[in-house]
């Protein structure tokens, strides 16, 4: 079922017309009643009943019209409107809304238990689908958003374990786009448009939080050490090359090895080195 325009006219135009017709029909009825007056009585009764066809449409809202179980269309024009009084008019909001899920406990694709939550910004795009395709579209949005979040969390790791890997913590924009597509595909049947979906909370579960924090710290230390060693090797190579080119000192292989060892200890050490000055020998 797809949305279509429902029949309605401007209420400010319909009200004076109905007023004139109703007054004219009532004044035309003679007393005592004649046989010809029966048609005027029926006409006046229909005109009086037609006043129940007025309704108001607020900005960013719509009225879904039904009659005898059939969908007759949707009115989105704002202001005072008039339609057939036998239509049942159901109000539905087209405004932008937020849904924030609770903290869900799931496992990432590495099997690590994590806590994750999301915020989904959405609005009704097709009023007919929202009203007739699902029983309660607001409940449908919340349940399907949480289901999409669970599926996303199990598809990615919490953190990067391999090079060029997409992770929940390190690639927020990619994860947000993937979550938006996942939620939109689930809410398409309900006539809902997903404007934005993003992760609002992400953390390891308390029972493994300390262990995973130590793992992150160890990974950071190893990465830092790799950079330090890489820089130290480059500095040692540059020092030996410049000493050789400028002829400052001639070093044999044994002294080069000792110098390399000393420089690496100085450059890669955690603590500041204590210099030792060789003042020469007494003999």
matplotlib code that plots the C-alpha trace (Angstrom):
import matplotlib.pyplot as plt

x = [0.0, 1.4, 0.4, -2.0, -3.6, -7.0, -9.9, -10.2, -10.9, -10.0, -12.2, -12.3, -13.9, -16.2, -17.6, -19.4, -20.7, -22.2, -23.6, -25.5, -26.8, -27.9, -29.7, -31.3, -32.5, -33.9, -35.7, -37.3, -39.1, -42.7, -44.9, -47.0, -44.9, -45.9, -44.8, -42.4, -40.7, -39.5, -36.7, -35.7, -35.7, -33.4, -31.2, -31.0, -30.1, -27.3, -26.0, -26.0, -24.3, -21.6, -20.4, -18.8, -16.4, -14.2, -10.8, -7.5, -4.1, -1.1, 2.3, 4.4, 1.3, -1.1, -4.5, -5.1, -8.6, -10.5, -14.1, -15.7, -12.3, -10.9, -7.9, -9.1, -5.9, -3.8, -4.2, -1.0, -2.2, -2.1, -4.8, -8.6, -9.8, -13.1, -13.8, -16.6, -17.9, -18.1, -14.3, -12.5, -9.5, -6.5, -3.7, -0.1, 3.0, 5.6, 8.0, 11.6, 12.0, 14.7, 15.0, 17.7, 18.2, 19.2, 22.7, 22.7, 25.2, 26.4, 29.5, 31.6, 32.9, 35.9, 33.6, 34.3, 31.3, 30.7, 28.1, 26.6, 23.8, 22.5, 20.6, 18.3, 16.9, 13.8, 10.5, 7.5, 7.8, 4.8, 1.8, -0.1, 2.6, 3.1, -0.5, -1.5, 1.6, 2.6, 0.6, 2.5, 5.1, 6.8, 7.3, 8.4, 11.1, 12.5, 12.6, 14.0, 16.7, 17.9, 17.9, 20.0, 22.4, 22.9, 23.6, 26.1, 27.9, 28.5, 29.8, 32.8, 35.5, 35.5, 39.1, 41.6, 43.5, 44.7, 46.0, 43.3, 40.5, 37.3, 36.4, 33.6, 35.8, 38.2, 35.9, 32.8, 31.7, 31.9, 30.1, 27.4, 26.8, 26.6, 24.1, 22.0, 21.7, 20.9, 18.2, 16.7, 16.4, 14.5, 12.1, 11.4, 8.2, 6.9, 7.2, 9.9, 12.9, 16.1, 17.9, 20.8, 21.9, 25.0, 26.5, 25.9, 27.7, 30.5, 32.5, 33.7, 31.5, 32.6, 33.8, 36.5, 37.1, 40.3, 41.8, 41.0, 42.4, 45.7, 45.7, 45.2, 48.0, 50.3, 49.4, 50.2, 53.5, 54.5, 53.6, 55.5, 58.6, 58.5, 58.6, 61.4, 63.6, 62.9, 64.0, 67.1, 68.3, 68.0, 69.9, 72.7, 73.1, 73.2, 75.8, 78.1, 77.7, 78.6, 81.6, 82.9, 82.3, 83.9, 86.8, 86.3, 87.4, 88.3, 86.4, 87.1, 84.2, 84.5, 84.4, 81.5, 79.6, 80.3, 79.2, 76.0, 75.2, 75.8, 73.7, 70.8, 70.9, 70.8, 68.1, 65.8, 66.2, 63.2, 65.4, 67.8, 71.4, 74.2, 77.2, 80.7, 83.6, 86.8, 89.6, 92.4, 94.7, 97.5, 99.9]
y = [0.0, 3.4, 6.9, 8.9, 12.3, 12.3, 14.4, 17.7, 21.4, 24.6, 25.0, 28.8, 28.4, 25.5, 27.1, 30.1, 27.9, 25.4, 28.2, 29.7, 26.3, 25.3, 28.6, 28.5, 25.0, 25.6, 28.8, 27.1, 24.6, 25.7, 25.1, 23.1, 20.6, 19.8, 16.7, 18.8, 19.8, 16.3, 16.7, 20.0, 18.5, 15.7, 18.2, 20.4, 17.4, 16.4, 19.9, 20.1, 16.7, 18.1, 20.5, 17.5, 17.3, 20.2, 19.3, 21.0, 19.9, 21.2, 21.9, 18.7, 16.5, 14.6, 13.0, 9.5, 9.2, 5.9, 4.9, 1.6, -0.1, 1.4, 3.7, 6.9, 9.0, 11.3, 15.0, 17.0, 20.5, 22.6, 24.7, 24.3, 21.6, 20.0, 16.5, 14.1, 13.7, 10.0, 9.7, 8.7, 11.0, 9.6, 12.0, 11.1, 13.1, 13.7, 15.5, 14.4, 12.2, 10.6, 7.0, 6.1, 2.5, 1.1, -0.4, -3.7, -6.4, -8.3, -10.0, -8.5, -10.6, -11.6, -13.0, -10.2, -9.1, -5.3, -2.8, -0.7, 1.8, 3.9, 7.0, 6.9, 10.1, 9.3, 10.5, 9.1, 9.4, 7.2, 7.6, 4.8, 2.2, 3.6, 3.1, 0.0, -2.1, -2.4, -2.6, 0.1, 2.0, 3.6, 0.2, -1.2, 1.5, 0.8, -3.0, -3.1, -0.4, -2.6, -5.6, -3.8, -2.6, -6.2, -7.4, -4.6, -5.2, -8.9, -7.9, -5.8, -6.0, -3.6, -2.5, -2.9, -6.2, -6.4, -3.7, -2.0, -3.5, -1.6, -1.5, -0.1, 2.2, 3.4, 4.1, 5.9, 7.4, 4.1, 2.4, 5.1, 4.8, 1.0, 1.3, 3.8, 1.5, -1.5, 0.3, 1.9, -1.5, -2.8, 0.2, 0.5, -1.5, 0.8, 4.0, 5.4, 7.4, 7.2, 10.5, 9.5, 6.6, 6.7, 4.8, 6.7, 4.3, 1.8, 0.0, -3.4, -5.3, -4.8, -8.4, -8.0, -4.3, -4.4, -7.3, -5.5, -2.2, -4.0, -5.5, -2.0, -0.6, -3.4, -2.9, 0.8, 0.2, -2.3, 0.2, 3.0, 0.7, -0.1, 3.6, 4.2, 1.3, 2.4, 5.9, 4.8, 2.5, 5.4, 7.8, 5.2, 4.6, 8.4, 8.8, 6.1, 7.4, 11.0, 9.9, 8.0, 10.7, 13.5, 11.4, 12.4, 9.0, 5.6, 2.8, -0.9, -3.4, -4.2, -0.5, 0.1, -2.7, -1.2, 2.2, 0.9, -1.0, 2.1, 4.3, 1.9, 1.6, 5.4, 6.0, 3.1, 3.2, 4.1, 6.2, 9.0, 7.7, 8.8, 10.0, 8.7, 10.8, 9.0, 11.3, 9.1, 6.6, 7.2, 5.0]
z = [0.0, -1.1, 0.0, -2.2, -2.0, -0.2, -1.2, 0.8, 0.0, 1.8, 4.8, 4.6, 1.1, 2.1, 5.3, 3.7, 0.9, 3.3, 5.5, 2.5, 1.3, 4.8, 5.5, 2.1, 2.5, 6.0, 4.9, 2.0, 4.2, 4.7, 7.8, 7.8, 5.8, 2.3, 0.3, -1.6, 1.6, 2.3, -0.2, 1.3, 4.8, 3.6, 1.9, 5.0, 7.2, 4.8, 4.8, 8.6, 8.7, 6.3, 9.0, 10.7, 7.7, 8.9, 10.4, 11.1, 9.8, 11.8, 10.1, 9.6, 10.3, 8.1, 8.2, 6.9, 5.5, 5.7, 5.0, 5.7, 6.0, 2.8, 2.5, 0.8, 0.8, 3.0, 3.5, 4.1, 3.3, 6.5, 7.9, 8.0, 5.6, 4.6, 3.4, 3.2, 6.8, 6.6, 6.3, 9.5, 9.9, 11.7, 12.7, 12.1, 12.7, 9.9, 12.2, 12.8, 15.9, 17.9, 19.2, 21.7, 22.4, 25.8, 26.3, 24.6, 25.6, 22.5, 21.2, 18.4, 15.6, 17.7, 20.4, 22.9, 25.0, 24.5, 25.4, 22.6, 22.1, 19.2, 18.4, 15.3, 13.8, 11.7, 10.3, 8.6, 4.8, 3.6, 5.9, 4.3, 5.0, 8.5, 9.4, 7.5, 6.9, 10.6, 13.7, 15.6, 13.6, 16.6, 18.4, 15.0, 14.7, 18.2, 17.8, 14.3, 15.2, 18.1, 15.9, 13.3, 16.0, 17.2, 13.7, 13.1, 16.3, 15.5, 12.0, 13.1, 15.8, 18.7, 18.0, 15.2, 15.4, 11.8, 9.4, 7.3, 9.3, 10.0, 13.7, 15.7, 17.8, 15.1, 12.1, 13.5, 10.1, 8.2, 11.1, 11.2, 7.4, 7.6, 10.6, 8.7, 5.7, 7.9, 9.8, 6.6, 4.9, 7.9, 8.2, 4.5, 4.8, 7.5, 5.4, 7.7, 6.5, 8.5, 8.5, 10.7, 12.8, 15.0, 18.0, 21.2, 23.6, 23.0, 25.7, 26.7, 29.2, 32.8, 33.2, 30.6, 30.6, 32.7, 30.6, 27.3, 28.7, 29.5, 26.0, 24.5, 26.6, 25.5, 21.9, 22.2, 24.0, 21.2, 18.5, 20.3, 20.7, 17.0, 16.1, 18.6, 17.3, 13.7, 14.5, 16.5, 13.7, 11.3, 13.6, 14.2, 10.5, 9.9, 12.6, 11.2, 7.7, 8.6, 10.7, 7.8, 5.2, 7.3, 8.4, 12.0, 13.4, 11.9, 13.5, 13.0, 12.9, 16.6, 17.7, 15.2, 16.9, 20.4, 19.2, 17.7, 20.9, 23.0, 20.8, 20.7, 24.5, 24.8, 22.2, 23.1, 26.9, 29.1, 31.5, 30.9, 30.5, 32.8, 30.7, 31.6, 30.6, 29.7, 30.8, 29.5, 31.2, 33.8, 31.9]

ax = plt.figure().add_subplot(projection="3d")
ax.plot(x, y, z, "-o")
ax.set_aspect("equal")
plt.show()
